[in-house]
Amino acid sequence: MGKKLSVFFDSILRLNRLLFVSVVCVFIFTSSLTAQVAFIGGVNYTNERNNNLIENQEPRTTYHWGASIRYYLLKNYPKISFQNELIFNQKGYRQVLDQKYFFNFDYISFPVLINYALTENFSVNTGIEFSKLLSSNIKRYTETYNDFDIGLVLGFSCFEKKGISFYSRITYGLLPLLDYYAIDKVGNFTGEIHDLKNICLSVGIKINICNEKIRFYK
Amino acid sequence: MLGLLSCDGLYIPDPIDPRIPKYTENGSDVAGAIINNICWTSVERFGFLTAKDKPYFISSALTDSLVIQFNGIMGYENTTIEFHLKGLNIRKFDDLILLKNKKIQLDGVMNFGVVTDSYLGFSPNASGMEGVGQIYFRNVTFDNSSGTHILSGTFVFTETDSSSPITEVSYGRFDYSLSENSNFRIE
């Protein structure tokens, strides 16, 4: 009886896998129109730039997910489009001292990007990302870290006309995350530290859910 | 009774070196330092009628001396960082306000810092020279409503006794809330 059940469940799992692969294939090979609204998600390779402040600092691999919308504002420039996203974006770093210390900074990010399609399947983008710090694993993080960041974005995306496309981008934070005392080796206070700036390489997939081109012109 | 009403110390890791607490001036009841590259931390904790890692300020009017004891843990061992200071004219609890913004140079003889085992206490070393460095009381405030002093500051010192290895205490910081009955004694 148990063996029969196991075989039954195995066949269901195989069916599910087949269904999933079929859906992915349908998305990739049949979607011919430019998709404008999409779910996005992927991994971040993230760190904090600083002026030799953090000893034994290492980058971390985190994640991001959210939604994006693309629209076309310029009638005479069909290769140029604009893109807004709303992303839950985890950034941070780790520090290896007597043990590994993890610093997580969970942002809600709002990138405003301009895309230029170099070919049908490849486009580059640049823009600005506004980020608001939502949470952290550090106690009372708001007393130590700034909760707002602006970053420059540079990236590319491939196969955007397919159901599933790929993208990569680098986000270069401009505002210092840390506000703290500068304390010298003797224990004197020598000023204030305004340091730690985000840097984040993101790689992800975009699952297009709406294939209508959004135009703001006739 | 005080133990029942008090809150545990609030340990927020330092953003530059998370082994020690962040420097604060809120009366967080924590202290920390790096002793020979090992972290020493003091986080005051209250149980039923008990208190752990409580700091003590012991004043002697006769000798015009003040002994400060920061009790904490280094590795798994109870370890106390002690300061012996003279000439500060601290004769009663209210006088602690005189420490505000005071940098005291630890010359190793009149004023000094020592790292001691919490149980054995301080015993002078043979050379008569103890820890040399500085303790800085950056901020001292008195809260009228609770009758407590908040003392915050930094400390650094080095013990170079010829008979034992050098003890280097670096990145020291403290932020304690002190009450007259609980943390202050006159001998």
Chai-1 contact restraints between the chains, C-beta under 6 A:
chainA,res_idxA,chainB,res_idxB,connection_type,confidence,min_distance_angstrom,max_distance_angstrom,comment,restraint_id
A,L53,B,I16,contact,1.0,0.0,6.0,A-B,restraint_1
A,L97,B,R19,contact,1.0,0.0,6.0,A-B,restraint_2
A,Y101,B,P18,contact,1.0,0.0,6.0,A-B,restraint_3
A,K139,B,I12,contact,1.0,0.0,6.0,A-B,restraint_4
A,R140,B,I12,contact,1.0,0.0,6.0,A-B,restraint_5
A,T144,B,P15,contact,1.0,0.0,6.0,A-B,restraint_6
A,L178,B,P15,contact,1.0,0.0,6.0,A-B,restraint_7
A,Y180,B,P15,contact,1.0,0.0,6.0,A-B,restraint_8
A,Y181,B,Y23,contact,1.0,0.0,6.0,A-B,restraint_9
A,V186,B,Q134,contact,1.0,0.0,6.0,A-B,restraint_10
A,V186,B,V156,contact,1.0,0.0,6.0,A-B,restraint_11
A,G187,B,Q134,contact,1.0,0.0,6.0,A-B,restraint_12
A,G187,B,Y136,contact,1.0,0.0,6.0,A-B,restraint_13
A,G187,B,T154,contact,1.0,0.0,6.0,A-B,restraint_14
A,G187,B,F155,contact,1.0,0.0,6.0,A-B,restraint_15
A,G187,B,V156,contact,1.0,0.0,6.0,A-B,restraint_16
